[in-house]
Amino acid sequence: MMVRQTGKRRMALVLAATAVLGVPGIAQAGQADTQELLNRYLTHAGPGAAVLAGNTSTSWSVHSGTAVVNTNQPIRRTDRFRIASQTKTFTAAVVLQLVDEGKVALDTAIERYLPGVVTGNGHDGNRVTVRHLLQHTSGIPENQSGPKPKPNPDGTYSLRELVRDGLSRPAVAPPGTRFEYSNTNFQIAGMLIEKISGQSAGDAITDRIIRRLGLTDTRVPKAGDRQLGTPYVHGYAGRRVGPLFFWTDNTTSLEPSLLSTAGDVVSTQTDMTAFARALADGKVVSSSALAEMRKTVPVPGAKAGDSDSYGLGLQHLTLSCGGHAWGHAGDTNGYSSLTMATEDGRYASLVTNTIVMNTTAPTRFAVIDSALCG
């Protein structure tokens, strides 16, 4: 579906649908800054955006724009969306559970668990450890840039083929020397989960995290299943033709198996904040495993106020009010998002229904910082 809007029409929707929503009895003080930042964020995002935030005793939300173009329907905390790379935290958490169970060691070469998989083009599974994969320091390149992997005849993708495609490209750095973000790393981690657990990676994530935490609106789609379930946030791609601006609905354009364990999960802000809080509270992995997840390497070129370092499937944010937040961002067709939590029980999640690279101020990290510090 293609919907036409002028720039003025788009801004009218943004301003008409702004609101602050809190649970009964919760003071609104401190939320106005987040609302103002979200409104500004939406001028280079949109057509809608929403933040859900809170702490151990309260929750509140703000929204701007719309979940469905040409309506005044806001994005709700229970609306499903593609969390994209936020999936990486689920994948890393399952690997760390296997570490807790003594079945995997972080500093052991991946060759021990997946013999013959990581090889060729400068890749050596004897030098790449499990930690390197989860921390994006393996030197294994991205498989989603340039020519993308070729699908199966039915349009789906297998983990093994995704990994093979990534490894067909030259190594970008020696293992352990620098951070280089790559979906291929977490697809290899998915293969590791399958080998050690004896389950599909999706089933392992579902059984070990989603069901255990009661995340009833979260699921790992099967290959070929492009539906989100209801209710959901419509995803869009923007296009400009002369003075006219178009939003094209691309909610179902992504084949989830193209990202697999690097980015295929569908969830809601309610469930994502519940997961982030449970992880921070030690309800997903042991305290020692969580400490390993929070051991970071610097992210080259990180801007002030954005995530500056990366752990094991976790991005780190230094808060303007002091302290630290942990979580992950996600970007895919129709959606950009970010969920983070602190050690003292604060949490915040942002979603917008188009893909927005983190390049224009205010960034999503600035919005989340405001929500956590307000």
N, C-alpha and C positions, 0 to 999 in steps of 0.2 A: 504494500500500500504506500502511495506517495501523497504527502500532504503539503500544501503550499502555504508559506507564511512570509510576509515581509519582515524586515528587521523590527519595525515598530510593533507588528502583531506579536512577534516572539517576546519582546520585552513586556508587552501588556500582559501576556500569560504569566511571565515571571512574577510581576508585581501583584497580579490579581490573586495568585495562589500562595502567597507567603503567609506563614502562621507559626505560632509557637504552641505546642501541645504538651501538656504535662499530666501526670497522674493527679487525681484530686488531692488538694492540700499541699502540693509541692510549690514552693516559691519559684517565681519566674526570674528572680534576680540572677544576673550573670549569664543568662541565655541570650540576651539581646546581641551581644558581640558575636556569638556564633551565628545567629540569624543574619546579621549584617554581612559577615564573611561568606556565608552560604549564598546569599543573594549575589554577591560579587563573583563568587566562584561560578555561579550558574551563567554568567554572561559569556563565559568561554566553555561552558559545559552544556548541560540541558538535553532535552527540554524540561527535565525535572531533576531535583536532587533532594535528599533528606538525610538528616543526622538523627541517630538514636544514641543517647548517652545517659550516664547515671553512675551510681556507686552502690554500696552494699545495701542502702536503704531507700533510695529513690531512683526514678527514671524519668526522662523527659525527651521530647523530640521536637525538631524544627524541620520545616520543609519549605521548598521554593519551587515554583513551576508545577509541572504536571506529570503524572505517570502515563497518561495517554494524550497524545497531541489533540488539540481542539476540544479538550474538556477541562474542567476545573478539579479533576480528581488527583489529589496529592499522592505521592508515594507513601505507603503505609509500612510500618515496621514488620508486618506479617506478609508483605508481598515478596514473592520469589524472584530471584534474579541469578544470573550466572556470576559466581564469585571469582571465576578465572584463577589467577595465581594465588589467591587466598587458599586454594586447594593445597598448595605446597606445605602449609602448616599441618594439615591433616596427614599428608604423606609422611612428613618428617616425624610426627608424633607416633605413627604406627611403627616406623623404624626404631624409634627410641624405646617403644614398648618391647620390641624384640631384643633390644640391648638390655633392658631391665630383666628380661627372661633368660639372659645368658646365651641367646641364639645368634647374636650379631655383636661384633666389636667395632666401635667407631674408627679406630686407627688400624684396622686390618684391611689389606688390599681387597678390592672388589673381585679380583681374580679368584680368591678363595671361594666365594659364594656363587659367582657367575663365570665359571672358567670359559675362556675363549670368546667372551662377549666384547670386552673393551680391548680392541686391538686394531692395528693398521693406521696409516696416515698420521703417525706420530703419537698414537694413543697406546698406552701400556697399562693393562689392568693390574699389573704387579706394582705399579707406582701410584695408582689412583686408589685412595681409601674411601670408605663409606663417608667419613667426615668431609672429604673433599667434595663429594657429590652434593651433600646437603648444604654445604657452605658456598657452593659455586666457585670453588678453587681448583677444580679438576683439570681445567684447560680444555675441556670438551666443548665444542661449539654449539651454538643455537641451531635448531633444525627448522625454525619457523621463519627465518629470514632468507632472502634470495629464493631460489626454487624450493617450494615446500614439498614435503613427502608426498609420494603418489598414493592415492587411495586404492583400496581393494575394489573389485568390480561392483560391489554394492555401495560404494561411497564411504565405507568405514575404514578405520586404521587399526593396526595391531601394535601393541607396545614394542614388540621385537622389531617391526619394520620402522617405527619412529626412531628407535635407538640406532638401528643400522644406518638410517639416513643421516643422523647427526654425526655418527662416527665415520661416515664417508667423506666428511669435510676435515681439513687439516686442523690439528690442535692449535689453539690460540695462545697457549702459554704452558710452560712445564707445570705439572701438578704441584699444588701447594704454594705457588709463587704469587698469585694475585687473584682478586675477585673478578670473575667474568660471568655475568648472569646467563643462564642457559636452561631452557626447558628440558633439554636432553638429560641433564643431570637427574632430574626428578622422575623422568620416565625410566631411567636405569634403576632408580630407587624403587619404582613400581615393580620392575622385574625382580628386584631383590625381595620385596614383600611377598610376591607370588611364590618364589622359590622356597623361602623359609617357612611361610605360613601354610602353604599348600592350598591357599584360596586365591581367587582372582583378587587383584588389588582393590577393586571396588567393593567386593564382599568383605574384605578385611577391614577397610575403612568403615564400612557400615556396621559390622558386628562389634568392632573394638572401640569405636568412638560415637558414631551417630546414634545407635540404639542404646548404648551404655549411658549416654548423657541425656537421652530422651529428646533428641533434636528432631521432632516429628515433621518439620517442614524442610528438612535437609535430605538430599538424596544424591547418589552417584548414578547418573544416567547410564543405561546400557548403550553400547555402540548402536548407532542408528536412531536413537531416541532424542529428537531435538525439542521436544515439548518441555515446558517448565512446570506444568501443573498450575492449579489455580488456588488463590489469586496470584497474579504475577505483574511485574513491572514490564511494560512494553519497552523493548530496546530499539534504538534508532541510529541511523547514519545520516549525517547532514550533507546537503549538496546545495551549491549556489549556482544559479543561472541568471546572469545579468543582475538586476535588482531583486530578484526573487530568491528566497531561501526555502529549501525543501527538506522535510524530515521523512526519510524512508524507513518503514518498520522492518527491522532485520532480526526480530526476536528469535526466529527459528533458522537463521542462516548458518549457524555454526554446527558442524558435526562434532559432538563432544569428544569422540575418540581421537580427534586430531590433537587434542591437548592431553587427554588421559590424566594420569596422576600428577601432571604439572598444572592442570587447570580445568577439570571437567565438572566440578561439584556445583549443584544448584542449592541455594539456601535463602534465608531471610536475615534481616538485621537482628531480629529477636534471637534466632538460633546462633548467628555468628557471634553476637556479644556473649551469649551463654557459653559457647565453646571457648572464647578468649578468656573469660573469667575462670572457667573450669581448669584450663591449662595453667593459668597464673596461680590458681589455688592449689596446684599439685594433685588434681583429681584425674588427670589424664596420663601423666608419666610421673616417675619418682622425683623427689627433690634433686637427687644427683643427676638424673637425666635432664631435668629442666635447667639445671646449672650448665650442662653441656650445650643445650640449645641456645643459651644466652652468651656463650663465648663467641665473640664477634671478630670479624676482619673488616678493615675500612672499605668503604665503597668509593672508588675513585670518582672525582668530579661532583660529589654530592653538594647540593646548595645549602647554604645556611638555613636552618629551620626545617629541613627535610631529613629523611632517614639517612644517617651517616655511616651506618655499619650494619653488617648482616651476620646472623648466627646460623643455626641449623634450621632452615625453614622459617626463620623469624627475622623481621626487620626491626631495628632499634631506632627509637626517636628520643632525643634529649628534649625535655619539656621546657618551655619558657618560664614556667613557674617552679622549676626545680624537679628533679627526679627523672624517671625513665618510663617509657611505654614500649610495649612489645606487640607485634602483630604482623600483618602483611597487607599489601595492596594487590589489586587485581585489575586487569584490563583485557577485554575481549570484545567481539562484535556486539555492539549495543550497550555495553556496560563498563563503568569504571567504579572501583570501590576500595575501601580501606577500613579495617577493623583493628583496634588496638586496646590494650588493657594495661593497668599498672599493678604493682605488687600490693598496693593498699586498697584495691577493690574498685577503682574507677575504670570506666570503659566507655568507648565511643565507636560508632560505625557510621560510615558515609557511603552512599550510593548515588550515582547519577546514571541516567539511561541513554548515554552515548559514550563511546570510548574517548577518553581525554588523557593525553599524555601529560605528565607532571612537569610542565614547562612554563606555565603562565601563572603569575601571582593573582590572587591567593591560591596556593596549591591545596590539594586535599589534606596534606600534612598540617598546613596552617589551620585549616578548619578543625581538624581533629585535635590539634593542640589547644585551640580555643575551647572546645567542648570539654576536654579533660582538665583544663586549668580554670574554667569559669566558675 
